[in-house]
Amino acid sequence: MTKIHRGSTKPARKLLTTIVCTAIVSLGSQAALAQTGDKLRAEYPQLAELFNAFNLTQAHAFEAITKINAHPASAANLAELRKHLQVMRTMTKSELMANGGMHHLGKALNPEMEVEARIYLTAVMRARHTDEEVTNAYADNLAISHQMSEILSRGRDFENRLFEIFLDDSINDKPAAVNAAITDYLSDDRHSVSTFPKESEFLVEHKQARGFKTAFPRLSGLMWTQQWLQLASLEAIILETVDKQFTNSVDTALERFWGKIGTDGGMSVFPAPSELPMAPAIAPDLYTQSPEAAIILDNLNILETVVADILSYPNEIDREAKIDAAIALFTNKEAGNSQPAEYLLFALRGGIYEQGGPVIGDLTRSERNRSRDAMGMQQAATTNTRR
């Protein structure tokens, strides 16, 4: 099995000197579970260290996106990339389908600086970090608001509690414990996302959609690979508690994760997810046992991608206001909700293979024939034709 590589992280060339180090201001009430829990550390120390590092890599990724967008070396490509994204929005559904969705090969904003950022982020991910660093990972992040940083921290706390519950053999009533964790998570209304799925098409239809995937394909692949491991390893732990034949599934998840990470620059044996991983595809047993918990994780991951879209979109104005609007949507417990069947369909439309593949069994090629974008386009085109 691939091992986690530990050691010091040196800045990677000029870009890395501009990325702001994690602040040391405490997040107060969030400190209790900001780091991974004791049971995860005891049973799967490599996984625990990775999850701690993910907090820092995500915080630094948001800042790296902002720095690259603002760098003079990116200026020449900003207008062209914005035009490309706008053309995608103005084309008819049938035109987009005829052009294969106009996906984004060769459209990265600044490939050289993006590679530098990925090298740095991978080094951060491979290193060990203190509890203080992990606790304060999102504090005073220059790319996102204080509210967003609190939402991310609280979301990590909730995720950590799920791992502790499913690892604790003394908890006989897992559903009751998960429900208690959900109730506690929702007690802070301003900093918790909804337990209802949001309108599924929002991810691919909001005005800055595809900005992250298009402008920063290496960084989006890295973030989605990390999200894949979080879902896949939780699924593996649940499966191990149900049936002993699934013993060592966490080791399998880690091995597949490192295969997707590949080299620091992004060359890998197995492809990184090209679609946002979602629980029904990657952690179906979690969704079966607790749809609400699964939807919370998916809403958090979708919100993170939407925020990255907004930060990545070239020459965009009022980014802060747009991020605030996205936060308002996902923290709203009443409005903008989708039906469960629509949520499941959207999650599975992404394709298990495209979302990183299963943790159990093998899937060597795509099981779908259209992307989420294209399938949504076809549905809209069919509806328009019938009118």
Steps between C-alpha positions, in 0.01 A plus 500: 500500500617848423626681809452860592819693449591726787749776539553871467330700226715745314342777292482414132653792311358850488126433527531332831651800670175685430270243658413612849580262782216378718399753764550426868176652624289244683152412376384461858203266520610309191829385648358192672460292185690705244761224491419139422364298792685266732356180356594588143851592615534173689368266231596681180779749581595553135140589411475731801815688399371539146167639616678751720712606204194533275381795710821685425521404132146619435559830677823554306333396173245781530782746556706358213207543260467863605874565466525341155196688374653829614853428375623707201607181321132394484371827358532405134285188544226643719293658223528199269400258773207716606382517138526121473285453811248760384471336158412177676219680681355667190501197269178309460466165670519316167813693399667415829413134458628501141832638629528240774416755768804705392702357784805666612814333371784744453316793663683518833557860603871477586630141477850578628385675815229241554759221492708694755194535722418131472858404590475716809155372598609140456801566724266646764276195465790257551630677812403462864330798664444611855154510655526878512566521127203276425266681737582835343516383138220726380550789742557839336519344155545787256296339221176423688280672756495426870157340465625265230803404707269420793278287274801304377633445852161394633458267204833333577393459861182324389690272266744412779209409728362263237832315487513478879146362516554227243835402654367478857399142576338611825232691308235240424240734357694667219194670341409666830858622546511636146166676550633658821807621310276648230287679761811644662641604161177681406486684834712776344267601219729765351796262464329175396377388158160349440411132540295535181668478161511829315377538144733261324554702186639793702847344496515500118279800426597778740661795319859409588449126445799304367736785590706286739514190281589704192752750637665265753464137384790378717377670817140390446622145444700517824208635705256246358747216563516604864121513518491155340723358776285652773186334360672175395673442833180566696323251274782250559471535878124447485545190282765357735256524792232318300699214348849375582564420133551873456786514753792712372268705279645820647845387387356447152351851504837647598683306230255619235521853632878515456461352153275792410732758660802377303795735474509838669440667163189293431608205282319193631451131430127529563306809391383751759123554514374708210165550674424604857476181714162456669386262772243291307772404250805466729345428843165331428492321837536833679210636295292190579566522874462878528384699196512821704866452598592415140318807369678725751837376369389543140364850562830596662700362207276668243523832685881471506502444123263791438724728708801377300306569177438859608861555606626345175272678252712746297454875553199444722376789712322490836638158584428548870133578434466197274658274762266644762203419273619140462545472877147633553360236266678204658438606861131563430312206651170576326546641148678383185466132583486212254302178510692190617450326164645800314798508736570130450469530124740794491749324727500187285509696175851602598610140447667288766818475290511876432451571871807293588367145492381269777703409805392134464537318170645624174366735238751555221290713267201730505159346544322805357472650152443865591621746762275673753521806277404316183217302658356819644533661160318212330219512753460875452514466121234228508278711722538801269415289195179376657376851582 
